[in-house]
Amino acid sequence: MSVKQLGQFNDGKNDLTGATMTFNNANLVASSSTTAGTPGKLSPKFTLTPGVSKSIVDAAANQGQGTWVDRFGDDKSADSSISLAVPGATTKRAAAYTSTLEWTLAERPAGSVD
């Protein structure tokens, strides 16, 4: 599974220059019916760069079948596991800034790149 931030945070007119979104405390939880091995690679912490795809979960043959949830944090850390950092010198306006994240699940040959 990979994720890509499609563009910088924007208020409809202006970018929030240099803003970065960081995900922490990633962990995988299997459904009660999942019997296959845990996916082999999990990025527990990563920072997104607009326009760049980031692989966050990967599985080899016979790994990760079934239903898995990639969650960020647990009951104690969920509210601090995704953060947005904006440089102090960046102009900030009294506006709502948004960005779009594209999540991709793919079946691909081993060793291929996003």
Buried (B, 14 or more C-beta within 10 A) or exposed (E): BBBBBEEBBBBEEBBBEEBBBEBBBBBBEBEEEBEEBEBEEBBEEBEBEBEEBBBBBBBEEEEBEEEBEBEBBEEEEEEEBEEEEBEEEEEEEEEEBEBEEEEEEEEEEEEEEE
